[in-house]
Amino acid sequence: MILAQLLSLACYVLSLIVLKSHFDPEFLQSWDFIWRVLLVTLISCLPLYVL
């Protein structure tokens, strides 16, 4: 499981490097991006902890 998460993170970082023109680095470092990611993560993971 940990290996899959590390590979997923590596693919994400690699795509940020290779596809620079498709990502807005300023937005990725903003609080607006962070709270949206946290909200989506919370909504998707919360039902797993409730069960």
C-alpha positions as CSV (number, residue, x, y, z in Angstrom):
1,M,0.0,0.0,0.0
2,I,2.8,2.4,0.9
3,L,4.6,1.5,-2.3
4,A,1.5,2.4,-4.4
5,Q,1.2,5.7,-2.6
6,L,4.8,6.5,-3.2
7,L,4.6,5.6,-6.9
8,S,1.5,7.7,-7.2
9,L,3.3,10.7,-5.7
10,A,6.3,10.1,-7.9
11,C,4.0,10.1,-11.0
12,Y,2.4,13.3,-9.9
13,V,5.7,15.1,-9.3
14,L,7.0,13.8,-12.6
15,S,4.0,15.1,-14.4
16,L,4.5,18.5,-12.8
17,I,8.0,18.6,-14.2
18,V,7.3,17.2,-17.6
19,L,4.0,19.1,-18.3
20,K,5.0,22.5,-17.0
21,S,2.8,24.4,-19.5
22,H,-0.3,22.6,-18.2
23,F,0.0,23.5,-14.6
24,D,-0.2,26.8,-12.8
25,P,2.5,26.7,-10.1
26,E,1.2,29.9,-8.5
27,F,-2.2,28.3,-8.0
28,L,-0.8,25.0,-6.7
29,Q,1.0,27.0,-4.0
30,S,-2.1,29.0,-3.0
31,W,-4.4,28.5,0.0
32,D,-7.3,28.2,-2.4
33,F,-5.8,25.0,-3.9
34,I,-4.9,23.6,-0.5
35,W,-8.4,24.0,1.0
36,R,-10.0,22.5,-2.0
37,V,-7.8,19.5,-1.9
38,L,-8.3,19.1,1.8
39,L,-12.1,19.4,1.4
40,V,-12.2,16.8,-1.4
41,T,-10.0,14.4,0.6
42,L,-12.1,14.8,3.7
43,I,-15.3,14.2,1.8
44,S,-13.9,11.1,0.1
45,C,-12.2,9.6,3.1
46,L,-14.7,10.4,5.9
47,P,-17.2,7.6,4.9
48,L,-14.4,5.1,5.3
49,Y,-13.8,6.1,8.9
50,V,-17.5,6.1,9.7
51,L,-18.0,2.5,8.6
